[in-house]
Amino acid sequence: MAEEPELESGAAPERQPDTPGARLRAAREAQGLSIQDVATRTRIAQRQLEAIERDDYAALPGIPYAVGFARAYARAIDVDEVAIAADVRSAVHNSDLGSNRYEAFEPADPARVPSRALAWTAAAIVVLLVAGFAVWRTQVMTPPTGEEIAAQQAAPAPAATKPAAGARPAAPVVQTVVFTANDDVWLRIYDETGERLKDGLMKKGESFTLPANARNPMILTGRPQALAVTVGGKPIAPLGPPDRTIADVPVNAEALLARAAPAAGQVQGRSAPAAPEPVAPASASGPAPAAAD
């Protein structure tokens, strides 16, 4: 009967590392890598990798970082990162650290987590953008209040100019009146009967041509500066001051052209100064002779 080989006295089977950190260290050394090589691959500080190998999770910023750093370490040396992460999580939960510092959030890769200052800056920018949009939206979409319309209607209307005596009235010439929005603006254009020819929001770039048969058309708006008005292709001055409600302002061609025309007497009507009368020079012998009749 063949003799079975006897085990050498005192020999013990090789013991496999049983902690996540020990397994990572053994795998790294088997590949001939230094801890600095792993730090270069993972972009994790060497002292934090050494804490992972020692299973010293209290030396890390938090439990999510312990799990995330261990995953990155395992991935860098081709070890099963899912198993390593599960073992690290189990080790933390079974320790005092897990009962005192448990955090539910676990970043996929802590090396890529943005800083807290960057997150607060991004949040502040978003808040400012939302607030600015809300203010702009309120100004564009809010129609003028009843008080603003009443104040505008109470203002005295400009006196109509009377034609000079004996002057022959010129035949009316129909000219096209066009309103173009250079910004989003709410307006209402109506005639003397109250019929609304245009009512609502005009988008930037939108145009509206006043009907030629409109009877005494007028406008109501809260942002006159957002409208470009032309009569027969000729630009007209703004209908009112910026961001001030105007109401019952005539917008027919004659009224608009009268607004754009220069006031009479600004250039013409000035009389040239009278030329001075010539003075005869005095002679050396006496006074100048009188002029003959």
Backbone hydrogen bonds, N-H to C=O, Kabsch-Sander energy under -0.5 kcal/mol:
donor,donor_aa,acceptor,acceptor_aa,energy
11,A,8,E,-1.6
23,R,19,T,-2.4
24,L,20,P,-2.2
25,R,21,G,-2.3
26,A,22,A,-2.5
27,A,23,R,-2.3
28,R,24,L,-2.3
29,E,25,R,-2.5
30,A,26,A,-2.1
31,Q,27,A,-1.2
32,G,29,E,-1.1
33,L,28,R,-2.3
38,V,34,S,-1.5
39,A,35,I,-1.9
40,T,36,Q,-2.1
41,R,37,D,-1.8
42,T,38,V,-2.5
43,R,39,A,-1.8
44,I,39,A,-0.7
49,L,45,A,-1.7
50,E,46,Q,-2.4
51,A,47,R,-1.6
52,I,48,Q,-1.7
53,E,49,L,-2.2
54,R,50,E,-1.7
55,D,52,I,-1.2
56,D,51,A,-2.9
57,Y,55,D,-1.1
59,A,56,D,-1.3
60,L,57,Y,-1.4
63,I,101,R,-0.5
66,A,62,G,-1.8
67,V,63,I,-2.2
68,G,64,P,-2.6
69,F,65,Y,-3.1
70,A,66,A,-1.9
71,R,67,V,-2.1
72,A,68,G,-2.3
73,Y,69,F,-2.5
74,A,70,A,-2.5
75,R,71,R,-2.6
76,A,72,A,-1.9
77,I,73,Y,-1.1
78,D,75,R,-0.9
79,V,74,A,-2.9
81,E,79,V,-0.7
84,I,80,D,-2.0
85,A,81,E,-2.6
86,A,82,V,-2.1
87,D,83,A,-2.3
88,V,84,I,-2.6
89,R,85,A,-2.5
90,S,86,A,-2.3
91,A,87,D,-2.6
92,V,88,V,-2.4
93,H,89,R,-2.3
94,N,90,S,-1.7
95,S,92,V,-1.5
98,G,92,V,-1.2
99,S,95,S,-1.1
100,N,96,D,-1.4
101,R,97,L,-2.6
102,Y,98,G,-0.5
112,R,109,D,-2.4
113,V,110,P,-1.1
119,A,115,S,-1.8
120,W,116,R,-2.4
121,T,117,A,-2.2
122,A,118,L,-2.4
123,A,119,A,-2.1
124,A,120,W,-2.3
125,I,121,T,-2.1
126,V,122,A,-2.1
127,V,123,A,-2.2
128,L,124,A,-2.3
129,L,125,I,-2.3
130,V,126,V,-2.3
131,A,127,V,-2.4
132,G,128,L,-2.6
133,F,129,L,-2.3
134,A,130,V,-2.1
135,V,131,A,-2.2
136,W,132,G,-2.4
137,R,133,F,-2.6
138,T,134,A,-2.0
139,Q,135,V,-2.1
140,V,136,W,-2.0
141,M,137,R,-2.4
142,T,138,T,-1.4
149,I,145,T,-2.0
150,A,146,G,-2.5
151,A,147,E,-2.4
152,Q,148,E,-1.9
153,Q,149,I,-2.3
154,A,150,A,-1.8
155,A,151,A,-0.7
155,A,152,Q,-0.7
167,A,164,A,-2.0
174,V,172,P,-0.5
175,Q,173,V,-0.5
178,V,176,T,-0.5
178,V,230,T,-2.4
179,F,208,F,-3.1
180,T,228,A,-2.5
181,A,206,E,-2.6
182,N,180,T,-0.6
182,N,226,A,-2.2
183,D,226,A,-0.8
185,V,202,M,-2.1
187,L,200,G,-2.2
188,R,220,L,-1.9
189,I,198,K,-3.1
190,Y,218,M,-2.1
191,D,195,E,-1.8
192,E,215,R,-2.1
194,G,191,D,-1.9
197,L,189,I,-2.7
197,L,195,E,-0.7
198,K,189,I,-1.8
200,G,187,L,-2.3
202,M,185,V,-3.2
203,K,201,L,-0.6
205,G,181,A,-3.6
206,E,203,K,-2.3
208,F,179,F,-2.6
210,L,177,V,-2.8
210,L,208,F,-0.5
214,A,211,P,-1.5
216,N,214,A,-0.7
218,M,190,Y,-3.1
219,I,249,V,-1.4
220,L,188,R,-2.1
221,T,246,I,-1.9
222,G,186,W,-0.7
226,A,223,R,-1.7
227,L,224,P,-1.8
228,A,180,T,-3.2
229,V,227,L,-0.5
229,V,236,I,-0.5
230,T,178,V,-2.1
231,V,234,K,-2.4
232,G,176,T,-3.2
234,K,231,V,-1.7
236,I,229,V,-2.7
244,R,241,P,-1.2
246,I,221,T,-2.6
249,V,219,I,-1.4
251,V,217,P,-2.3
256,L,252,N,-2.3
257,L,253,A,-2.4
258,A,254,E,-2.0
259,R,255,A,-1.6
260,A,256,L,-1.7
261,A,257,L,-1.7
266,Q,263,A,-1.4
270,R,267,V,-0.6
271,S,269,G,-0.5
283,S,286,G,-0.8
